[in-house]
Amino acid sequence: MKLFKLCTVPKYTCKLNLYSGKNIDAINTTPTNVVMALCENIFDKGHTLATDNWYTSLQLAYRLLEKQTHLIGTLRKNRRGLPKAVVDSKLQKGETMAMENEDGVTVLKWKDKRDVLMLSTKHSDKIAVMVKKGKQIRKPKVILDYNKSKGSVDMSDQMGAFSSPLRKTVKWYRKLAIELLLNTAVVNAWVMYNENKQSKSSIVDFRMSLINYLTRPADSQEIIINERPKRLKHVLKLKEGKVRDTRRFCVQCYKDSVQEFGRKVAKNKAKKVSTYCVQCKGEPHFCLKCFNYVHR
């Protein structure tokens, strides 16, 4: 049995694929096929996938570009078709070697404590500066962006492991049910709760609150009927058409960026999305996070 996850940056698991029994063959579970099956519902929307070196390859990069989806990920140096000038280059610490082909696929090697080999369909060899412990550190932009996103699956698994109900003696199909109901679903609920609340809750405290609520005495349960929340009266819809024609600035992201950085810089900071609110006047564009914030 193999379980594969697709997670968003805030650690939310948006899809799971289980391979077991007859369908756990060499064809179905090749890295490229696993990714294409997991991501079939998010293609043609301009998303970017971050993958580790088990998945990342030139074959996957080209398949995703056909679906208007970008890829960034770490690479194994024995993958087919990689430029030898990059893979075999001998670098000193802090040095970078990169090549970009005519299709916009960049293979980059950067030397830190060890060699780091990367592939990206949206980055060049641009260097960014970050501050760590009061010191300026120069790193390729692709590595900074990858590090921001790579931990989503790891963090989702880590959060699920806290106070995990799984036990070694439980049979596999029961473990799967426990994983989906008491780990993945709870972590997803915790992520959504923290995204829409100013005061954050730890995963352990959230689990305890959930347990206390579900196990409270029957005579203490009250039926409370509230007015429908504002956010449930509004609908976030995807604009039809090609992504490049339908993307607009998220109005809330742009507003916040203008207040923080000014109008000139805001255009480079604010997100561009193809989703808009059907009910709001003028049908303004919102990213999911800002949509939930504005309509909370």
N, C-alpha and C positions, 0 to 999 in steps of 0.2 A: 504494500500500500504506500502510495506517495501523495502528499498533500502540498499543493502549490498555492501561494497567496499573491494577490495584487493589492498593494496598499497605497494610499495617498500620503502626502507629506506629513499630515498631522497624526499618523499612525492608524488611520481608519482602514479596516479591511473591506474593500468594496467587492471582491470576488474571490472565491475559492474553487479550485478544481481538484477533484479526487481521482487518482488513477489506481485501479485495483483489479485483480483477477484477470479477465480476458483482455481488458484494454490497457494493461500495463506492459506494452510491448515496446520494442526499440524505436518504432516509427512514431507512435503517439507521444512518447516522452523525450524526444530529442529537444534540446534547449529552444530552438527556433519554434517548433510546433507548440511547445508549452506556452511560450510567450504569446504567440498568435491566437491561441485558443482563449487564454486568460483575458486578452485585451480587445476581443472582437467588438465589444460594445462601446469602446472609447476611441475607435479609429476615426480619421477624417475630421478631427476637432482641434488639431494643432497641439496635442498634448506631448509631453516629454517623458520618456521612460528611463529610469535609472536601474541598471542591472549589474550583477557581479560577474566575475570572469567565467562562471559556468555557462552563462547565457550569451554574453557579448560576442558577436562575430560580425564580419562583413556581410554575410548572408542575411543575418537578422536586420542589420542596418538598412540594407536595400529593400527588404520586405516591408519594413516600417515606413520608409520614405514613400513607397507606393501608396501607403495609407495615410499620408500627410501627418505622420507621427515621428517625432525625433527620438534619438537614442543617445544616452551617455552611459559609459560603463568601463570598468576595468577589463583588461584583456590578458589572455594567455599568449605568450610569445610564439607558441606553436600553431596558432590559428592560420588557416589557409589565406593566402593573398595579401598578407601584411607586407609593407615596404621594408626590405632588409636594411636599408640605410637608417631607418629609425630603430628597428628591433635590435640590430647589432651594434648600434652606436655606443661608445664608451664615454660616459659623462662624469664630470665632477659634481659634487654636491651643489644643488641650486641651478644647474644647467638644464636646458630644455632642447629637445630635438623633435620636430614635427613635420608632417607632410599632409597636404590636403589634395584630394583628387578632383577631377572635373565634376563629380556628382555632389561635392560638398561634404565628403566624409573625411574627417581628420583623424589621423593616428598620431599620438603624441607620447613621448617618453620624457619623464622628468626624474631627476635624481634627488632624492632626499636621503634618508638613512639607507634606503635601498632604491632600486629602480622601480618606477611606477609607470605602467603602460596603460594608456587610455584610448578609447575611441569615442568620437562625438560627431553627430551630424548637424550640430548647431553652434559649435565653437571653432575658433581658430587657435593660434598659439598665444593669444593675448595673455599678458601677465597682470595679475591683480595684487594689490598690497593690502595685507591685513595686519592688525596689531595684536600681539599675544605677549602677555606679561610685560607690557611696556615697550616691546621691541617690534619693529616693523619687519614683517616676513613677506617675501615675494613668492607667489605661487601661481601656476597657470589657472586661469578663470575656470576651466573645465573641472579641475580638481576641487575647487571651492564649491562649485555648484553641485558636484557629485556628492561631496561630503554632507551637504545640507539635506540631501534627499535619500541617501543610501540607507539610513538608519530606520526607515519607516517599518519595514518588515521585522528587523531585529528588535525594535522597540515594541512593536505589537506583540511579538512572542515573549519579550521580557515582561511586559505588563501582564500578559496572560499567565506567566509563571508565578507571579506573586500570589500566595495563598491558593495555589492551583489545587483543584479537587482530584486531579489525575493520580492514579496509583498503578504500580507496576503489575499488580495481579489482575487488573481489569482487562477483559477481552477487548480486542481491537475495535470492534464495532461500537462497543459501549464507550471506549475512549474517544472515538470520533464524535459521538453524540455529546459527550461531556465537553470536548474541545469546542464544538460549535455553539452549544447553548450556554455553557458556564464560563468559557474563556473568551472566544472571539466576539460573541454577542455582547457580553458585559464590557469588554474593552472598547468596542464600538460605541456603546451607550455612554461610557465614561468620556471618550473623546468628544462626542457631541455635547455632552453636559458642560465640559470645560470650555469648549469653543463658544458657548452662548452664556457663560457666567463670568462675572468679573472676579469673583473669589474662586480659585481653583481648588479641586479636591484631589487627594492622592488616590491611586487605584485601590489601595487597601481600605481607606475610609469609605470610598464609594461602594465597594463590595459589602462592607458592614452595614451601610445605610440601606442598601438593597435587601440584604438578609433581614434586617430589623423590620423593614416595611412589609416584606412578603410573609413574615412569620408572626406579625402582630396578632393579638387575640381578636377573634371574630366580632365580639361585642364592641370593640373599639373602632371598627371600620365604619366610616361614614361615607355616604354618597354626597359628593360635592359637585354641583353643577355650576360651572363658570362660563362666562362669555367666551366664545371661541377666540383663541389667541389671534392677534393681528396678523402674525406671520402665516397662519393657516388660511386667511382670507386672500392672500396674495400667492401668485404662482410664478415660479421662475421657469422660463421657457427658452429653448434653444432656437435661435434665429435660423431660418432655413436659407440655404445657399452655401456657396463656397466660403471657407473660413476667412480668407483674406478680404472678402467683400462684406462680411457680417460683423467682424470684430470692431468693438468700440472700447473706449476707456470705461472701466468701472467707475461710476459717478462718485461713489464714496471713497474709493482708493485715490481718485484724482483730487477730490476735495481735501482729503487728509494730507496728501503730498504737497498740495499748494500751500496749506497752512504751515507745513514743516520745512519745505525746501524752496517755495516760490514757484511761479508758473513755468519758468524755463526748465527747471530741473524736474518738475512734476511729470512732464511728458515722458521722461525716461524712467520714472519710478513707478507710476501707476500701472496696474494690470490692464491688459486688453482682453476682453472676453466676448463670446458670442451669445451669452445668456442675458435675458432682459425680463423685467417684471411686467406681466400682462396688465395688472390692475392699476399700477401707478401712472399718473398723468405723464404723457409723453413717452411712455414705455422705456424708461431709462435702463441702461445696461448695468448689471451687478455681477460680481463674482459671488460664489456661494456664501463665503464668510461674511461679506458685507451685506448681502441680502438678508441673512439671518439676524445680523446686528441691527439693521435699519427697521426690520419688521418684528422685532422681539416683543 
